């Protein structure tokens, strides 16, 4: 079995604080919503597609889509709402790609409504209009540093879920990295591509953050036990 080696570079655990801000941009119908999605910053798209994960980490991990919810519940466009809700967030490696899919879906639906004359462009009340919100993140060192996977797994057991969220979700999608920070470090600094691939293949959207922590701890723990045999 491959022995545990000291990492070439230690892993620094970071944590995140986030502030939600109203952008001042609003939408009362599909066309305004589409224009907003095209124009707003990536932090706004990120907020409305990952808000559930940020705020309700201990509940069902399936992340609702704010755009789909508003279109379904406020405008009553159930078909379009279902199409937006079915967009698989995990398949996108960047916010830009996710934005493009949202725009494409809305454009197609609006185009069909214009071409067929079916349906009507409903407008919400002022009280129920869509407010574009952005998430502003502040990244801070947690004070924990791991020099091998043994230290890594012990620290992982006690860091906050905000730290796990940053290294798994935000680093990969918002910062457009090819894999989560944990997998990247284990692959490049610990020279353990097999373990790195196992972590990389985890679908983080099917776990709560605590469940994800437990899964990673279990996988790394097994690797440590194998090395000790």
Secondary structure, DSSP 8 states (H G I E B T S, - for coil): -------SS-EEEEEEEEEEEEEEEEESSHHHHHHHHHHS-HHHHHHHHHHHHHH-TTS------HHHHHHHHTS--HHHHHHHHT--GGG-SSHHHHHHHHHHHHHHHHHHHHHH--S------GGG-EEEEEEEEEEEEEEEEESSHHHHHHHHTTS-HHHHHIIIIIIIIIS--SS-HHHHHHHHTS--HHHHHHHHT--GGGS-HHHHHHHHHHHHHHHHHHHH-
